[in-house]
Amino acid sequence: MTPERFAKLRRTLLRRQPDLTVLADSVNKSHNVSAILRSADAVGIHVIHALTTSGAMRRHHMIAGGATRWVDVVLHPSTEVAIARLRADGWRLVAAHGGPQARDFRDVDYTERVAIVVGAELVGLSTAAIEQADVHVAIPMHGLGQSLNVSVAGAVILFEAERQRAAAGLYDQSRLSPDEFERTLFEWCYPDIAERCRALRRPYPALTADGTMTENPLVAITR
């Protein structure tokens, strides 16, 4: 871990947005899963939610590298379970769903605790997601097509959220708790050692200002 790499990881983590997330409602195609994760990482999302019913998210989340290392994925067995979890944690659900009740996606406040819900490629959102959303949003279309690819639509909405949050100063300082910040920073910097520590129920060592571990926890383990 070089000091430059450590500084970059730390700067990125300082901008993470714990009150912005995505719920991927049965997104089935792996390349769309990848694109959603990349967009989530780009706007500073810390955790996204998805369903396991199609298997696409579980398969993708097990692929090493890429945005999966920087954005956690919480998997749920159904839309109903996912929404119940989000509701219990105080999330407002903004569903990407065109229709007579849909508002322009730019007319919604994304500086709140917001979960953006996007649906499967062919059939869109599930009935449960449509019925339980707090607001429906749509992206204006001026061509012959009626909709965008799910990952593209998700990115458009996410970057509107980023614009609003940047204007509100929400990227200016860390918004994670100190404990979560330090834990995540260590896991980003030393993923293999973090995995060993978790398996052996050992705390992570502290990091110095340049990212060096104050002690090697694996040395203590092997004694």
Number of C-alpha atoms within 10 A of each C-alpha: 11 10 13 11 13 19 14 11 17 20 13 17 23 18 20 24 23 16 19 26 23 24 28 27 25 24 29 20 15 16 13 20 19 18 17 25 26 20 19 24 23 17 22 23 25 21 21 21 22 25 24 19 17 13 15 19 25 17 11 15 22 9 10 9 9 12 18 17 16 22 20 16 20 16 19 18 12 16 22 14 13 21 23 14 14 18 14 9 10 13 20 20 24 26 26 27 23 17 10 7 10 15 18 12 22 16 9 17 14 23 19 13 16 20 25 25 25 26 23 18 17 10 9 18 22 15 9 13 24 19 12 15 18 12 18 23 22 19 19 13 10 7 7 6 7 10 15 13 12 22 23 15 16 23 20 17 21 25 15 18 23 22 14 17 20 15 11 11 10 16 18 11 12 18 17 18 10 10 9 11 17 17 16 19 20 22 17 17 20 15 14 10 16 22 13 15 17 11 9 11 9 14 11 22 16 15 15 10 10 13 21 16 17 11 12 13 17 14 8 9 11 6 5
